[in-house]
Amino acid sequence: MPPVMTVAKYIAKVSAEPVSNLKLQKLLYYVQGWNLGLHEKPVFTAEIQAWAHGPVVPNVFLALRHLRWNPVPVPPEAISLEPQLEQHIHSVLHAYGKFSAADLERLSHTEKPWLDARGNLPLNAPSRAIITHESMKEFFGRGVHGQKA
């Protein structure tokens, strides 16, 4: 299992468009969620938390927060992952990469894993609640239309 920062760098490198830290957070969530739903195993071990602006991998966010809204730099070095994981990331980018960070934030705010982790918290309230692998596996395993994938 690769470190989450390696996955984040790979996403920044292969994305058709530059990605901000906010957008990268949502893409990491979708990479993890869809892998759990389809293959029943996580891509990385780092936790995802249900922050006010959507799902966040805290250590990746903190490492890149100095960028603010600017694009995450594309790493100059080659990054290789397992071929199946690379294909999975490309599939997620094909489905979600065209959306803005704000679009992905709004989308994640409608999804059960983020909603369940937040519970009754107001929309803008801070939270470090963990979005569990089980909730992502259940949600993404049923697909976005509620039927088993």
N, C-alpha and C positions, 0 to 999 in steps of 0.2 A: 504494500500500500504506500503510495508516494506521500510525502509531506504536502499539506494543503498549500503551502507557498509555491511548491513546484507546479501544482495544478493551476494555481492562480497565474503564474508566469506563463504557462502553456496557453491559457485562455487569452492573455494579453498578446501573446505572440501570434496566434493563429486567427484571432478575430478579424473579420473583414473591416471593421470600424474600430477606432480607438475606444477604449472603455475607461470610464471613470471608476474610482473606488466604489461608489454607490452601485453602479451597474455591475461591477465585478462581484460584489457581495451577492446580488440576486442570481447571477449566473452560477456561482458556486453552489447556491441553494438548489437550483434546478439540476445541475450536474449530480449533486448528491441525491436529491429526491428521486429523480428518474432512475438512477442506478439502483437505489433501494427498491423502488417499485417494480422495476423490470427484472433485476438480477438478485434481489434480496441480500445485497451486500453493499457496504459503504465504499465510497471512493477514497475517503480520507477519514482520519480519526478525530480531527478537530471538531469541537461542538459548534453548532449554529444556534444563535440566540435570536429571540423575537424582539428586536429593537423597534422603536417608534417608526422608523423609516423602512421597516421590513426586516427580513432575515439578514443576519450579519455573522461572519466568522470573526470574532473579536481580534485574534492575533493578526490576521491579515489586514483588517481595518486599521488597527493601530500602527502597523508597519507602514501603511500608505497614507495615513491621514494628513501628512504634511503636503500632499499633492492637492488637497482640498477638492475642487471640482475639475481639475486638470486631468488629462488622460494618464493612465498608468503607462510608464515607459515600456516600450517593447524591448525585452531582453535581447542583447546581441548574440548571446550564446545559443547553440542548438539545445533544444529541450526535447527529450524523447520519453514517452511513457509506453506502457503496454499497448500494442496495436488496438485491442478491443476498447481500451479506455480512450485512446485518441479518437477512434471512430465515434464513441459515445459522446465525447465533448463536441465533436464537429456536428453531430445530430442536434445537440442542445443549442449550439450556436446558430444552426440553421433555423431552428424553431423560435428562439428567443432573441438572437443577436440583433435583429432588425428593430427591436423595441428600444425606446429610450430608458434611461434609469428611472425616470418618473413613471413611465408606463409599467415597468416591471415592479416598481414599488406598489402601485395601485393594484396590479394583478395579485401580488403576494398577499396583500391585505384582504383579499376575498377568499383566500385558500385556508382550508381547515387546519393544517399544521401550525401556521402563524396565529390564526384566531384562537385555537385551543391553548397554545402556549401562553398567550396574552391573557386569556380568561376575561375578566370584567374590567381590565384596565382601560382607562380612556385612551383614545387614539394616539395622543402625543405624549403619554406618560412614559418615562424611562422604564426599561425592563431588561433584566438579564436572564429571563426565563428561557430554558433550553427547548428548542424544537427537537423532539425526540426522533430517533431513527424509526421507531415504531409508527409514529404518526405520519411520517413521510412515506414509509413503506405502504401503509394502508391507503393514504390519499393517492399517491402516484401509481400504486399497483392497480387501482381502480380507474386510473386515467382521469382526465378532467371532466368526463361526462358521467362518472359514477359507476362505470361497468368495469369488471376485471379486465386488465390489459392482456 
